[in-house]
Amino acid sequence: MPDREVVILTDVALITCIVQKGAGDALIEASREAGAQGATVYYARGSGVRERLGVLGLTVEAEKEIINIVVSTDQVDRIVETLYLRGHLDTPGMGFIYVAPLDKAATYVPPSVLRRIERAHPPPG
């Protein structure tokens, strides 16, 4: 069996964006344009805010799309801003976005990318 090495990423964050059903595809495309490599989408039902916004005469769908995107910490602000603006999250009932730092993540990283990272950030010492 060939020797294998686990590549651990440490300067990464998880962006989670919860939006109305049907809005996910456009936001994933927008995140790719902003530099994200990909996203995971799943579906859920929401509750809580819907009842309060109903009093204001707004209809808020219970069906949600949850978009998870893992990005490098230097991409977070740009991608969050893109999702916020494209998703119209400044409009009541349109969605919610948050960022959580990740201690570590692991995935396949092509050798050419690893070499580029090592040249840009040589190990101390």
Backbone as CSV, one residue per row, in Angstrom:
resi,resn,N_x,N_y,N_z,CA_x,CA_y,CA_z,C_x,C_y,C_z
1,MET,0.848,-1.174,0.000,0.000,0.000,0.000,0.893,1.236,0.000
2,PRO,0.636,2.192,-0.899,1.488,3.380,-0.964,1.314,4.260,0.276
3,ASP,2.397,4.968,0.599,2.312,5.907,1.713,1.347,7.026,1.357
4,ARG,0.532,7.366,2.328,-0.441,8.439,2.116,-0.277,9.448,3.231
5,GLU,-0.529,10.681,2.902,-0.390,11.752,3.872,-1.713,12.511,3.955
6,VAL,-2.115,12.812,5.169,-3.328,13.595,5.383,-2.951,15.068,5.299
7,VAL,-3.643,15.807,4.445,-3.415,17.242,4.319,-4.452,17.941,5.190
8,ILE,-3.965,18.628,6.228,-4.844,19.326,7.156,-4.857,20.808,6.801
9,LEU,-6.057,21.354,6.642,-6.230,22.783,6.398,-6.626,23.423,7.721
10,THR,-5.963,24.517,8.079,-6.238,25.137,9.378,-6.787,26.553,9.276
11,ASP,-6.523,27.265,8.249,-7.022,28.637,8.091,-8.299,28.628,7.271
12,VAL,-9.317,27.922,7.783,-10.567,27.787,7.053,-11.758,28.104,7.961
13,ALA,-12.868,28.432,7.323,-14.106,28.745,8.041,-15.277,28.136,7.292
14,LEU,-16.358,27.916,8.024,-17.593,27.399,7.450,-18.610,28.530,7.377
15,ILE,-19.037,28.832,6.168,-20.105,29.812,5.968,-21.396,29.029,5.796
16,THR,-22.396,29.369,6.583,-23.710,28.738,6.472,-24.721,29.822,6.136
17,CYS,-25.470,29.599,5.072,-26.472,30.557,4.622,-27.804,29.819,4.499
18,ILE,-28.807,30.301,5.215,-30.133,29.691,5.210,-31.062,30.620,4.450
19,VAL,-31.641,30.096,3.362,-32.470,30.936,2.497,-33.772,30.222,2.140
20,GLN,-34.662,30.955,1.510,-35.935,30.400,1.074,-35.698,29.326,0.006
21,LYS,-36.558,28.333,-0.004,-36.464,27.262,-0.991,-36.482,27.856,-2.393
22,GLY,-35.537,27.404,-3.226,-35.434,27.886,-4.593,-34.370,28.945,-4.806
23,ALA,-33.838,29.515,-3.734,-32.834,30.580,-3.861,-31.403,30.046,-3.864
24,GLY,-31.214,28.785,-3.522,-29.876,28.233,-3.341,-28.992,28.227,-4.569
25,ASP,-29.512,27.806,-5.713,-28.677,27.685,-6.914,-28.037,29.016,-7.303
26,ALA,-28.794,30.081,-7.268,-28.248,31.395,-7.630,-27.168,31.829,-6.654
27,LEU,-27.346,31.503,-5.377,-26.345,31.893,-4.390,-25.083,31.045,-4.488
28,ILE,-25.229,29.791,-4.839,-24.046,28.948,-5.042,-23.233,29.475,-6.214
29,GLU,-23.908,29.825,-7.286,-23.213,30.402,-8.446,-22.508,31.697,-8.059
30,ALA,-23.174,32.540,-7.285,-22.575,33.798,-6.838,-21.348,33.532,-5.969
31,SER,-21.420,32.515,-5.100,-20.267,32.207,-4.250,-19.093,31.701,-5.086
32,ARG,-19.359,30.941,-6.128,-18.278,30.488,-7.024,-17.632,31.673,-7.726
33,GLU,-18.455,32.612,-8.179,-17.915,33.813,-8.825,-17.042,34.609,-7.856
34,ALA,-17.359,34.522,-6.555,-16.589,35.244,-5.537,-15.358,34.467,-5.071
35,GLY,-15.177,33.222,-5.562,-13.972,32.474,-5.249,-14.152,31.171,-4.506
36,ALA,-15.364,30.823,-4.094,-15.591,29.548,-3.407,-15.410,28.406,-4.397
37,GLN,-14.938,27.275,-3.896,-14.703,26.121,-4.761,-15.932,25.248,-4.928
38,GLY,-16.845,25.298,-3.981,-18.024,24.457,-4.058,-18.885,24.662,-2.832
39,ALA,-20.000,23.956,-2.776,-20.932,24.110,-1.666,-21.707,22.817,-1.474
40,THR,-22.241,22.672,-0.292,-23.147,21.580,0.016,-24.494,22.199,0.353
41,VAL,-25.558,21.646,-0.224,-26.895,22.180,0.005,-27.761,21.063,0.566
42,TYR,-28.541,21.415,1.556,-29.552,20.480,2.033,-30.810,21.264,2.371
43,TYR,-31.884,20.534,2.585,-33.197,21.153,2.740,-33.706,20.943,4.156
44,ALA,-34.456,21.919,4.641,-34.976,21.861,6.008,-36.277,22.646,6.084
45,ARG,-36.924,22.537,7.225,-38.104,23.343,7.517,-37.751,24.265,8.656
46,GLY,-38.164,25.505,8.562,-37.895,26.481,9.603,-39.150,26.805,10.377
47,SER,-38.956,27.331,11.573,-40.085,27.800,12.363,-39.605,28.899,13.285
48,GLY,-40.523,29.627,13.858,-40.164,30.667,14.817,-40.409,32.041,14.259
49,VAL,-39.535,32.521,13.400,-39.654,33.866,12.852,-40.882,33.981,11.966
50,ARG,-41.266,32.902,11.342,-42.407,32.917,10.429,-43.654,33.488,11.096
51,GLU,-43.925,33.063,12.314,-45.129,33.513,12.997,-45.066,35.024,13.264
52,ARG,-43.928,35.518,13.690,-43.809,36.951,13.986,-43.913,37.797,12.732
53,LEU,-43.290,37.343,11.630,-43.358,38.122,10.398,-44.755,38.074,9.798
54,GLY,-45.509,37.013,10.072,-46.879,36.924,9.587,-47.737,38.059,10.117
55,VAL,-47.455,38.508,11.322,-48.178,39.635,11.908,-47.952,40.897,11.076
56,LEU,-46.771,41.015,10.486,-46.446,42.177,9.660,-47.027,42.070,8.251
57,GLY,-47.688,40.969,7.968,-48.279,40.789,6.648,-47.324,40.177,5.640
58,LEU,-46.172,39.677,6.095,-45.205,39.045,5.199,-45.424,37.544,5.212
59,THR,-45.281,36.926,4.076,-45.356,35.476,3.997,-43.934,34.940,3.953
60,VAL,-43.600,34.104,4.916,-42.269,33.498,4.969,-42.452,31.992,4.841
61,GLU,-41.882,31.420,3.796,-42.008,29.988,3.569,-41.255,29.204,4.636
62,ALA,-41.829,28.097,5.066,-41.187,27.245,6.059,-40.075,26.412,5.438
63,GLU,-40.164,26.123,4.128,-39.153,25.318,3.449,-37.897,26.163,3.223
64,LYS,-36.750,25.618,3.599,-35.482,26.343,3.510,-34.445,25.534,2.736
65,GLU,-33.469,26.250,2.205,-32.270,25.633,1.652,-31.118,26.101,2.520
66,ILE,-30.300,25.167,2.959,-29.145,25.493,3.780,-27.902,25.235,2.950
67,ILE,-27.103,26.262,2.791,-25.895,26.197,1.974,-24.693,26.255,2.909
68,ASN,-23.829,25.254,2.831,-22.585,25.237,3.593,-21.418,25.364,2.631
69,ILE,-20.512,26.284,2.943,-19.342,26.514,2.103,-18.125,26.617,3.008
70,VAL,-17.114,25.795,2.762,-15.851,25.885,3.493,-14.893,26.697,2.633
71,VAL,-14.356,27.765,3.224,-13.454,28.661,2.491,-12.252,29.009,3.350
72,SER,-11.207,29.504,2.711,-10.064,30.006,3.469,-10.487,31.285,4.182
73,THR,-9.845,31.557,5.303,-10.249,32.712,6.106,-10.110,34.025,5.339
74,ASP,-9.199,34.094,4.380,-9.061,35.342,3.621,-10.170,35.537,2.587
75,GLN,-11.011,34.530,2.361,-12.137,34.646,1.431,-13.459,34.953,2.132
76,VAL,-13.504,34.818,3.446,-14.763,34.887,4.185,-15.530,36.182,3.923
77,ASP,-14.901,37.325,4.122,-15.620,38.597,4.001,-16.214,38.791,2.611
78,ARG,-15.425,38.475,1.583,-15.890,38.656,0.210,-17.088,37.758,-0.095
79,ILE,-17.039,36.515,0.334,-18.122,35.580,0.027,-19.361,35.878,0.864
80,VAL,-19.192,36.221,2.134,-20.346,36.583,2.964,-21.047,37.800,2.382
81,GLU,-20.285,38.810,1.992,-20.883,40.017,1.408,-21.642,39.679,0.125
82,THR,-21.045,38.832,-0.705,-21.697,38.434,-1.951,-23.017,37.719,-1.677
83,LEU,-23.001,36.757,-0.762,-24.218,36.010,-0.443,-25.273,36.922,0.178
84,TYR,-24.852,37.800,1.057,-25.777,38.708,1.723,-26.492,39.609,0.715
85,LEU,-25.711,40.193,-0.192,-26.295,41.113,-1.163,-27.114,40.388,-2.224
86,ARG,-26.572,39.306,-2.801,-27.301,38.578,-3.845,-28.544,37.881,-3.304
87,GLY,-28.483,37.479,-2.024,-29.620,36.803,-1.409,-30.630,37.754,-0.805
88,HIS,-30.353,39.052,-0.909,-31.250,40.071,-0.347,-31.537,39.793,1.133
89,LEU,-30.478,39.435,1.868,-30.661,39.097,3.270,-30.936,40.320,4.137
90,ASP,-30.879,41.511,3.539,-31.251,42.728,4.250,-32.764,42.971,4.176
91,THR,-33.509,42.018,3.617,-34.965,42.075,3.523,-35.551,41.108,4.542
92,PRO,-36.524,41.527,5.342,-37.107,40.632,6.348,-37.604,39.327,5.734
93,GLY,-37.245,38.224,6.387,-37.720,36.907,5.982,-36.949,36.248,4.856
94,MET,-35.909,36.894,4.315,-35.192,36.318,3.170,-34.132,35.304,3.572
95,GLY,-33.593,35.413,4.776,-32.597,34.428,5.167,-31.670,34.915,6.247
96,PHE,-30.661,34.093,6.504,-29.731,34.301,7.600,-28.392,33.728,7.190
97,ILE,-27.298,34.360,7.604,-25.968,33.873,7.271,-25.087,33.981,8.500
98,TYR,-24.226,32.979,8.688,-23.260,33.049,9.784,-21.981,32.309,9.398
99,VAL,-20.916,32.617,10.135,-19.598,32.043,9.869,-19.084,31.409,11.154
100,ALA,-18.531,30.211,11.035,-17.915,29.527,12.169,-16.484,29.136,11.793
101,PRO,-15.520,29.477,12.641,-14.143,29.051,12.358,-14.021,27.537,12.517
102,LEU,-13.193,26.931,11.707,-12.948,25.490,11.795,-11.527,25.273,12.304
103,ASP,-11.367,24.420,13.301,-10.032,24.125,13.813,-9.186,23.433,12.756
104,LYS,-9.809,22.479,12.067,-9.103,21.796,10.986,-10.098,21.136,10.058
105,ALA,-9.669,20.977,8.838,-10.450,20.296,7.815,-9.467,19.507,6.958
106,ALA,-9.944,18.482,6.297,-9.077,17.672,5.452,-9.816,17.294,4.181
107,THR,-9.112,17.366,3.074,-9.640,16.957,1.783,-8.458,16.772,0.843
108,TYR,-8.729,16.290,-0.332,-7.678,16.167,-1.327,-7.288,17.558,-1.810
109,VAL,-5.994,17.807,-1.820,-5.455,19.046,-2.364,-4.434,18.637,-3.423
110,PRO,-4.602,19.073,-4.665,-3.658,18.687,-5.723,-2.229,19.081,-5.370
111,PRO,-1.253,18.252,-5.722,0.150,18.554,-5.409,0.601,19.931,-5.907
112,SER,0.117,20.356,-7.066,0.518,21.669,-7.583,0.063,22.796,-6.658
113,VAL,-1.115,22.645,-6.068,-1.622,23.655,-5.133,-0.810,23.618,-3.845
114,LEU,-0.483,22.411,-3.360,0.345,22.295,-2.154,1.702,22.967,-2.339
115,ARG,2.324,22.753,-3.491,3.622,23.388,-3.759,3.490,24.905,-3.775
116,ARG,2.423,25.409,-4.370,2.201,26.853,-4.424,2.009,27.427,-3.013
117,ILE,1.276,26.720,-2.177,1.054,27.166,-0.803,2.370,27.143,-0.021
118,GLU,3.145,26.074,-0.186,4.419,25.962,0.528,5.387,27.070,0.122
119,ARG,5.396,27.444,-1.146,6.262,28.553,-1.591,5.808,29.880,-1.003
120,ALA,4.492,30.083,-0.922,3.958,31.340,-0.405,4.078,31.430,1.111
121,HIS,4.048,30.273,1.799,4.082,30.241,3.263,5.072,29.172,3.728
122,PRO,6.376,29.442,3.620,7.346,28.424,4.042,7.241,28.185,5.552
123,PRO,7.511,26.943,5.978,7.448,26.648,7.409,8.507,27.438,8.180
124,PRO,8.201,27.820,9.429,9.168,28.583,10.220,10.406,27.749,10.539
125,GLY,11.503,28.431,10.665,12.724,27.723,11.086,13.649,27.566,9.999
